């Protein structure tokens, strides 16, 4: 699963610690920093991400994050498998937004118990996405043919 981590550039140290802990707990989870902030780093384009972690810390919301969140809401309307995971890091307060979000409070960005909960949310999104990809790759007709074939052969 590919996840885009949106954060204020002034909170880069917290975002890097958060990302490193996610990697320790779930090495198969690919977490990318915003390509606009980190040119030259291995990056993905916004539309290639399966989820967005919207990370708000001490310095609050940046203009870039507002743009990314707007794009994320827009995408979530047309792509039901795209997940937005809003995270409040440290002692941050929820920013005023036009849409309410169910924030996950992460007082310590390296707390493995809390990050395990975030991973569980992302994995449930990933499982849903994988089932849809299987249906799309096989197509509904081929799934029916496979079932009929299995019934005929007694499998």
mmCIF file of the C-alpha atoms, coordinates in Angstrom:
data_MODEL
# 
_entry.id   MODEL 
# 
loop_
_atom_site.group_PDB 
_atom_site.id 
_atom_site.type_symbol 
_atom_site.label_atom_id 
_atom_site.label_alt_id 
_atom_site.label_comp_id 
_atom_site.label_asym_id 
_atom_site.label_entity_id 
_atom_site.label_seq_id 
_atom_site.pdbx_PDB_ins_code 
_atom_site.Cartn_x 
_atom_site.Cartn_y 
_atom_site.Cartn_z 
_atom_site.occupancy 
_atom_site.B_iso_or_equiv 
_atom_site.pdbx_formal_charge 
_atom_site.auth_seq_id 
_atom_site.auth_comp_id 
_atom_site.auth_asym_id 
_atom_site.auth_atom_id 
_atom_site.pdbx_PDB_model_num 
ATOM 1   C CA . UNK A 1 1   ? 0.000   0.000   0.000   1.00 0.00 ? 1   UNK A CA 1 
ATOM 2   C CA . UNK A 1 2   ? 1.258   3.442   -0.934  1.00 0.00 ? 2   UNK A CA 1 
ATOM 3   C CA . UNK A 1 3   ? 0.548   6.255   1.491   1.00 0.00 ? 3   UNK A CA 1 
ATOM 4   C CA . UNK A 1 4   ? 1.237   9.949   1.071   1.00 0.00 ? 4   UNK A CA 1 
ATOM 5   C CA . UNK A 1 5   ? 2.227   11.734  4.286   1.00 0.00 ? 5   UNK A CA 1 
ATOM 6   C CA . UNK A 1 6   ? 1.063   15.347  4.235   1.00 0.00 ? 6   UNK A CA 1 
ATOM 7   C CA . UNK A 1 7   ? 2.682   17.615  6.847   1.00 0.00 ? 7   UNK A CA 1 
ATOM 8   C CA . UNK A 1 8   ? 3.831   21.155  7.479   1.00 0.00 ? 8   UNK A CA 1 
ATOM 9   C CA . UNK A 1 9   ? 7.492   21.526  6.428   1.00 0.00 ? 9   UNK A CA 1 
ATOM 10  C CA . UNK A 1 10  ? 8.209   23.174  9.796   1.00 0.00 ? 10  UNK A CA 1 
ATOM 11  C CA . UNK A 1 11  ? 7.269   19.861  11.477  1.00 0.00 ? 11  UNK A CA 1 
ATOM 12  C CA . UNK A 1 12  ? 9.610   17.737  9.358   1.00 0.00 ? 12  UNK A CA 1 
ATOM 13  C CA . UNK A 1 13  ? 11.422  16.214  12.360  1.00 0.00 ? 13  UNK A CA 1 
ATOM 14  C CA . UNK A 1 14  ? 8.167   14.914  13.831  1.00 0.00 ? 14  UNK A CA 1 
ATOM 15  C CA . UNK A 1 15  ? 6.984   13.683  10.429  1.00 0.00 ? 15  UNK A CA 1 
ATOM 16  C CA . UNK A 1 16  ? 10.268  11.819  9.866   1.00 0.00 ? 16  UNK A CA 1 
ATOM 17  C CA . UNK A 1 17  ? 10.067  10.177  13.316  1.00 0.00 ? 17  UNK A CA 1 
ATOM 18  C CA . UNK A 1 18  ? 6.439   9.211   12.654  1.00 0.00 ? 18  UNK A CA 1 
ATOM 19  C CA . UNK A 1 19  ? 7.324   7.741   9.264   1.00 0.00 ? 19  UNK A CA 1 
ATOM 20  C CA . UNK A 1 20  ? 10.316  5.839   10.679  1.00 0.00 ? 20  UNK A CA 1 
ATOM 21  C CA . UNK A 1 21  ? 8.156   4.274   13.381  1.00 0.00 ? 21  UNK A CA 1 
ATOM 22  C CA . UNK A 1 22  ? 5.549   3.255   10.804  1.00 0.00 ? 22  UNK A CA 1 
ATOM 23  C CA . UNK A 1 23  ? 8.346   1.607   8.822   1.00 0.00 ? 23  UNK A CA 1 
ATOM 24  C CA . UNK A 1 24  ? 9.592   -0.306  11.877  1.00 0.00 ? 24  UNK A CA 1 
ATOM 25  C CA . UNK A 1 25  ? 6.083   -1.579  12.623  1.00 0.00 ? 25  UNK A CA 1 
ATOM 26  C CA . UNK A 1 26  ? 4.992   -2.243  9.035   1.00 0.00 ? 26  UNK A CA 1 
ATOM 27  C CA . UNK A 1 27  ? 7.961   -2.459  6.633   1.00 0.00 ? 27  UNK A CA 1 
ATOM 28  C CA . UNK A 1 28  ? 5.684   -3.312  3.686   1.00 0.00 ? 28  UNK A CA 1 
ATOM 29  C CA . UNK A 1 29  ? 3.802   -0.050  4.089   1.00 0.00 ? 29  UNK A CA 1 
ATOM 30  C CA . UNK A 1 30  ? 5.214   2.492   1.640   1.00 0.00 ? 30  UNK A CA 1 
ATOM 31  C CA . UNK A 1 31  ? 4.969   5.963   3.168   1.00 0.00 ? 31  UNK A CA 1 
ATOM 32  C CA . UNK A 1 32  ? 6.030   8.844   0.940   1.00 0.00 ? 32  UNK A CA 1 
ATOM 33  C CA . UNK A 1 33  ? 6.579   12.469  1.805   1.00 0.00 ? 33  UNK A CA 1 
ATOM 34  C CA . UNK A 1 34  ? 4.882   15.088  -0.295  1.00 0.00 ? 34  UNK A CA 1 
ATOM 35  C CA . UNK A 1 35  ? 6.834   15.321  -3.568  1.00 0.00 ? 35  UNK A CA 1 
ATOM 36  C CA . UNK A 1 36  ? 6.505   19.090  -3.573  1.00 0.00 ? 36  UNK A CA 1 
ATOM 37  C CA . UNK A 1 37  ? 8.325   19.359  -0.238  1.00 0.00 ? 37  UNK A CA 1 
ATOM 38  C CA . UNK A 1 38  ? 10.951  16.741  -0.956  1.00 0.00 ? 38  UNK A CA 1 
ATOM 39  C CA . UNK A 1 39  ? 12.117  16.927  -4.531  1.00 0.00 ? 39  UNK A CA 1 
ATOM 40  C CA . UNK A 1 40  ? 14.744  14.303  -5.206  1.00 0.00 ? 40  UNK A CA 1 
ATOM 41  C CA . UNK A 1 41  ? 13.326  11.868  -2.651  1.00 0.00 ? 41  UNK A CA 1 
ATOM 42  C CA . UNK A 1 42  ? 11.584  8.762   -3.926  1.00 0.00 ? 42  UNK A CA 1 
ATOM 43  C CA . UNK A 1 43  ? 8.117   10.109  -4.495  1.00 0.00 ? 43  UNK A CA 1 
ATOM 44  C CA . UNK A 1 44  ? 4.755   9.172   -5.897  1.00 0.00 ? 44  UNK A CA 1 
ATOM 45  C CA . UNK A 1 45  ? 2.188   11.353  -7.515  1.00 0.00 ? 45  UNK A CA 1 
ATOM 46  C CA . UNK A 1 46  ? -0.937  12.174  -5.545  1.00 0.00 ? 46  UNK A CA 1 
ATOM 47  C CA . UNK A 1 47  ? -3.182  10.030  -7.757  1.00 0.00 ? 47  UNK A CA 1 
ATOM 48  C CA . UNK A 1 48  ? -0.894  7.003   -7.201  1.00 0.00 ? 48  UNK A CA 1 
ATOM 49  C CA . UNK A 1 49  ? -1.415  6.989   -3.428  1.00 0.00 ? 49  UNK A CA 1 
ATOM 50  C CA . UNK A 1 50  ? -3.905  4.591   -1.849  1.00 0.00 ? 50  UNK A CA 1 
ATOM 51  C CA . UNK A 1 51  ? -4.276  6.787   1.231   1.00 0.00 ? 51  UNK A CA 1 
ATOM 52  C CA . UNK A 1 52  ? -3.319  10.147  2.698   1.00 0.00 ? 52  UNK A CA 1 
ATOM 53  C CA . UNK A 1 53  ? -2.103  10.582  6.256   1.00 0.00 ? 53  UNK A CA 1 
ATOM 54  C CA . UNK A 1 54  ? -2.972  14.160  7.083   1.00 0.00 ? 54  UNK A CA 1 
ATOM 55  C CA . UNK A 1 55  ? -0.395  14.944  9.788   1.00 0.00 ? 55  UNK A CA 1 
ATOM 56  C CA . UNK A 1 56  ? -0.906  18.121  11.821  1.00 0.00 ? 56  UNK A CA 1 
ATOM 57  C CA . UNK A 1 57  ? 1.646   18.971  14.516  1.00 0.00 ? 57  UNK A CA 1 
ATOM 58  C CA . UNK A 1 58  ? 2.876   21.965  16.512  1.00 0.00 ? 58  UNK A CA 1 
ATOM 59  C CA . UNK A 1 59  ? 3.158   24.377  13.579  1.00 0.00 ? 59  UNK A CA 1 
ATOM 60  C CA . UNK A 1 60  ? -0.392  23.760  12.424  1.00 0.00 ? 60  UNK A CA 1 
ATOM 61  C CA . UNK A 1 61  ? -1.658  23.554  8.906   1.00 0.00 ? 61  UNK A CA 1 
ATOM 62  C CA . UNK A 1 62  ? 0.375   24.824  5.946   1.00 0.00 ? 62  UNK A CA 1 
ATOM 63  C CA . UNK A 1 63  ? -1.073  26.219  2.728   1.00 0.00 ? 63  UNK A CA 1 
ATOM 64  C CA . UNK A 1 64  ? 0.281   23.174  0.892   1.00 0.00 ? 64  UNK A CA 1 
ATOM 65  C CA . UNK A 1 65  ? -1.547  20.865  3.297   1.00 0.00 ? 65  UNK A CA 1 
ATOM 66  C CA . UNK A 1 66  ? -4.787  22.741  2.679   1.00 0.00 ? 66  UNK A CA 1 
ATOM 67  C CA . UNK A 1 67  ? -4.319  22.123  -1.044  1.00 0.00 ? 67  UNK A CA 1 
ATOM 68  C CA . UNK A 1 68  ? -3.515  18.439  -0.488  1.00 0.00 ? 68  UNK A CA 1 
ATOM 69  C CA . UNK A 1 69  ? -6.516  17.993  1.788   1.00 0.00 ? 69  UNK A CA 1 
ATOM 70  C CA . UNK A 1 70  ? -8.771  19.673  -0.779  1.00 0.00 ? 70  UNK A CA 1 
ATOM 71  C CA . UNK A 1 71  ? -7.464  17.264  -3.442  1.00 0.00 ? 71  UNK A CA 1 
ATOM 72  C CA . UNK A 1 72  ? -7.924  14.343  -1.050  1.00 0.00 ? 72  UNK A CA 1 
ATOM 73  C CA . UNK A 1 73  ? -11.568 15.228  -0.333  1.00 0.00 ? 73  UNK A CA 1 
ATOM 74  C CA . UNK A 1 74  ? -12.198 15.639  -4.037  1.00 0.00 ? 74  UNK A CA 1 
ATOM 75  C CA . UNK A 1 75  ? -10.637 12.253  -4.768  1.00 0.00 ? 75  UNK A CA 1 
ATOM 76  C CA . UNK A 1 76  ? -12.465 10.521  -1.899  1.00 0.00 ? 76  UNK A CA 1 
ATOM 77  C CA . UNK A 1 77  ? -15.780 11.616  -3.446  1.00 0.00 ? 77  UNK A CA 1 
ATOM 78  C CA . UNK A 1 78  ? -15.007 9.722   -6.665  1.00 0.00 ? 78  UNK A CA 1 
ATOM 79  C CA . UNK A 1 79  ? -12.779 6.937   -5.273  1.00 0.00 ? 79  UNK A CA 1 
ATOM 80  C CA . UNK A 1 80  ? -14.419 5.154   -2.344  1.00 0.00 ? 80  UNK A CA 1 
ATOM 81  C CA . UNK A 1 81  ? -11.232 3.163   -1.691  1.00 0.00 ? 81  UNK A CA 1 
ATOM 82  C CA . UNK A 1 82  ? -9.084  6.230   -1.093  1.00 0.00 ? 82  UNK A CA 1 
ATOM 83  C CA . UNK A 1 83  ? -8.673  6.800   2.641   1.00 0.00 ? 83  UNK A CA 1 
ATOM 84  C CA . UNK A 1 84  ? -7.843  9.965   4.556   1.00 0.00 ? 84  UNK A CA 1 
ATOM 85  C CA . UNK A 1 85  ? -6.294  9.361   7.984   1.00 0.00 ? 85  UNK A CA 1 
ATOM 86  C CA . UNK A 1 86  ? -6.168  12.618  9.986   1.00 0.00 ? 86  UNK A CA 1 
ATOM 87  C CA . UNK A 1 87  ? -3.478  12.618  12.700  1.00 0.00 ? 87  UNK A CA 1 
ATOM 88  C CA . UNK A 1 88  ? -2.922  15.191  15.452  1.00 0.00 ? 88  UNK A CA 1 
ATOM 89  C CA . UNK A 1 89  ? 0.676   14.921  16.603  1.00 0.00 ? 89  UNK A CA 1 
ATOM 90  C CA . UNK A 1 90  ? 2.071   16.105  19.901  1.00 0.00 ? 90  UNK A CA 1 
ATOM 91  C CA . UNK A 1 91  ? -0.100  18.752  21.506  1.00 0.00 ? 91  UNK A CA 1 
ATOM 92  C CA . UNK A 1 92  ? -1.535  20.079  18.236  1.00 0.00 ? 92  UNK A CA 1 
ATOM 93  C CA . UNK A 1 93  ? -5.082  21.366  18.113  1.00 0.00 ? 93  UNK A CA 1 
ATOM 94  C CA . UNK A 1 94  ? -7.401  20.363  15.293  1.00 0.00 ? 94  UNK A CA 1 
ATOM 95  C CA . UNK A 1 95  ? -7.319  23.020  12.585  1.00 0.00 ? 95  UNK A CA 1 
ATOM 96  C CA . UNK A 1 96  ? -10.489 24.796  11.577  1.00 0.00 ? 96  UNK A CA 1 
ATOM 97  C CA . UNK A 1 97  ? -11.706 23.140  8.415   1.00 0.00 ? 97  UNK A CA 1 
ATOM 98  C CA . UNK A 1 98  ? -14.915 23.306  6.433   1.00 0.00 ? 98  UNK A CA 1 
ATOM 99  C CA . UNK A 1 99  ? -15.287 19.541  6.873   1.00 0.00 ? 99  UNK A CA 1 
ATOM 100 C CA . UNK A 1 100 ? -15.074 17.717  10.175  1.00 0.00 ? 100 UNK A CA 1 
ATOM 101 C CA . UNK A 1 101 ? -12.595 14.859  10.518  1.00 0.00 ? 101 UNK A CA 1 
ATOM 102 C CA . UNK A 1 102 ? -12.256 12.076  13.076  1.00 0.00 ? 102 UNK A CA 1 
ATOM 103 C CA . UNK A 1 103 ? -8.749  12.879  14.303  1.00 0.00 ? 103 UNK A CA 1 
ATOM 104 C CA . UNK A 1 104 ? -6.418  10.242  15.685  1.00 0.00 ? 104 UNK A CA 1 
ATOM 105 C CA . UNK A 1 105 ? -4.564  11.792  18.605  1.00 0.00 ? 105 UNK A CA 1 
ATOM 106 C CA . UNK A 1 106 ? -0.873  10.824  18.660  1.00 0.00 ? 106 UNK A CA 1 
ATOM 107 C CA . UNK A 1 107 ? 0.719   12.605  21.647  1.00 0.00 ? 107 UNK A CA 1 
ATOM 108 C CA . UNK A 1 108 ? 4.060   10.841  21.011  1.00 0.00 ? 108 UNK A CA 1 
ATOM 109 C CA . UNK A 1 109 ? 4.790   10.214  17.311  1.00 0.00 ? 109 UNK A CA 1 
ATOM 110 C CA . UNK A 1 110 ? 6.893   7.147   18.093  1.00 0.00 ? 110 UNK A CA 1 
ATOM 111 C CA . UNK A 1 111 ? 4.288   5.466   20.339  1.00 0.00 ? 111 UNK A CA 1 
ATOM 112 C CA . UNK A 1 112 ? 3.987   1.993   18.861  1.00 0.00 ? 112 UNK A CA 1 
ATOM 113 C CA . UNK A 1 113 ? 0.535   1.254   20.331  1.00 0.00 ? 113 UNK A CA 1 
ATOM 114 C CA . UNK A 1 114 ? -1.056  4.293   18.730  1.00 0.00 ? 114 UNK A CA 1 
ATOM 115 C CA . UNK A 1 115 ? 0.743   3.808   15.424  1.00 0.00 ? 115 UNK A CA 1 
ATOM 116 C CA . UNK A 1 116 ? -0.392  0.169   15.372  1.00 0.00 ? 116 UNK A CA 1 
ATOM 117 C CA . UNK A 1 117 ? -3.968  1.512   15.371  1.00 0.00 ? 117 UNK A CA 1 
ATOM 118 C CA . UNK A 1 118 ? -3.155  3.743   12.390  1.00 0.00 ? 118 UNK A CA 1 
ATOM 119 C CA . UNK A 1 119 ? -1.612  0.774   10.578  1.00 0.00 ? 119 UNK A CA 1 
ATOM 120 C CA . UNK A 1 120 ? -4.797  -1.223  11.224  1.00 0.00 ? 120 UNK A CA 1 
ATOM 121 C CA . UNK A 1 121 ? -6.865  1.549   9.601   1.00 0.00 ? 121 UNK A CA 1 
ATOM 122 C CA . UNK A 1 122 ? -4.530  1.596   6.592   1.00 0.00 ? 122 UNK A CA 1 
ATOM 123 C CA . UNK A 1 123 ? -4.525  -2.210  6.303   1.00 0.00 ? 123 UNK A CA 1 
ATOM 124 C CA . UNK A 1 124 ? -8.324  -2.332  6.288   1.00 0.00 ? 124 UNK A CA 1 
ATOM 125 C CA . UNK A 1 125 ? -8.205  0.183   3.442   1.00 0.00 ? 125 UNK A CA 1 
ATOM 126 C CA . UNK A 1 126 ? -5.570  -1.917  1.676   1.00 0.00 ? 126 UNK A CA 1 
ATOM 127 C CA . UNK A 1 127 ? -7.636  -5.104  1.946   1.00 0.00 ? 127 UNK A CA 1 
ATOM 128 C CA . UNK A 1 128 ? -10.644 -3.324  0.450   1.00 0.00 ? 128 UNK A CA 1 
ATOM 129 C CA . UNK A 1 129 ? -8.493  -1.962  -2.381  1.00 0.00 ? 129 UNK A CA 1 
ATOM 130 C CA . UNK A 1 130 ? -6.980  -5.398  -3.105  1.00 0.00 ? 130 UNK A CA 1 
ATOM 131 C CA . UNK A 1 131 ? -10.423 -7.038  -3.360  1.00 0.00 ? 131 UNK A CA 1 
ATOM 132 C CA . UNK A 1 132 ? -11.514 -4.380  -5.843  1.00 0.00 ? 132 UNK A CA 1 
ATOM 133 C CA . UNK A 1 133 ? -8.335  -4.776  -7.913  1.00 0.00 ? 133 UNK A CA 1 
ATOM 134 C CA . UNK A 1 134 ? -8.934  -8.538  -8.086  1.00 0.00 ? 134 UNK A CA 1 
ATOM 135 C CA . UNK A 1 135 ? -12.493 -7.993  -9.295  1.00 0.00 ? 135 UNK A CA 1 
ATOM 136 C CA . UNK A 1 136 ? -11.283 -5.500  -11.898 1.00 0.00 ? 136 UNK A CA 1 
ATOM 137 C CA . UNK A 1 137 ? -8.413  -7.663  -13.130 1.00 0.00 ? 137 UNK A CA 1 
ATOM 138 C CA . UNK A 1 138 ? -10.507 -10.803 -13.410 1.00 0.00 ? 138 UNK A CA 1 
ATOM 139 C CA . UNK A 1 139 ? -13.658 -9.058  -14.476 1.00 0.00 ? 139 UNK A CA 1 
ATOM 140 C CA . UNK A 1 140 ? -17.056 -10.172 -13.237 1.00 0.00 ? 140 UNK A CA 1 
ATOM 141 C CA . UNK A 1 141 ? -17.569 -12.510 -16.204 1.00 0.00 ? 141 UNK A CA 1 
ATOM 142 C CA . UNK A 1 142 ? -14.321 -14.398 -15.671 1.00 0.00 ? 142 UNK A CA 1 
ATOM 143 C CA . UNK A 1 143 ? -15.108 -14.851 -11.974 1.00 0.00 ? 143 UNK A CA 1 
ATOM 144 C CA . UNK A 1 144 ? -18.419 -16.445 -12.954 1.00 0.00 ? 144 UNK A CA 1 
ATOM 145 C CA . UNK A 1 145 ? -16.672 -18.671 -15.489 1.00 0.00 ? 145 UNK A CA 1 
ATOM 146 C CA . UNK A 1 146 ? -14.138 -19.784 -12.872 1.00 0.00 ? 146 UNK A CA 1 
ATOM 147 C CA . UNK A 1 147 ? -16.945 -20.665 -10.461 1.00 0.00 ? 147 UNK A CA 1 
ATOM 148 C CA . UNK A 1 148 ? -18.887 -22.571 -13.107 1.00 0.00 ? 148 UNK A CA 1 
ATOM 149 C CA . UNK A 1 149 ? -15.754 -24.427 -14.138 1.00 0.00 ? 149 UNK A CA 1 
ATOM 150 C CA . UNK A 1 150 ? -15.019 -25.330 -10.520 1.00 0.00 ? 150 UNK A CA 1 
ATOM 151 C CA . UNK A 1 151 ? -18.576 -26.610 -10.042 1.00 0.00 ? 151 UNK A CA 1 
ATOM 152 C CA . UNK A 1 152 ? -18.343 -28.787 -13.186 1.00 0.00 ? 152 UNK A CA 1 
ATOM 153 C CA . UNK A 1 153 ? -15.050 -30.332 -12.170 1.00 0.00 ? 153 UNK A CA 1 
ATOM 154 C CA . UNK A 1 154 ? -16.161 -30.819 -8.583  1.00 0.00 ? 154 UNK A CA 1 
ATOM 155 C CA . UNK A 1 155 ? -13.550 -28.488 -7.038  1.00 0.00 ? 155 UNK A CA 1 
# 
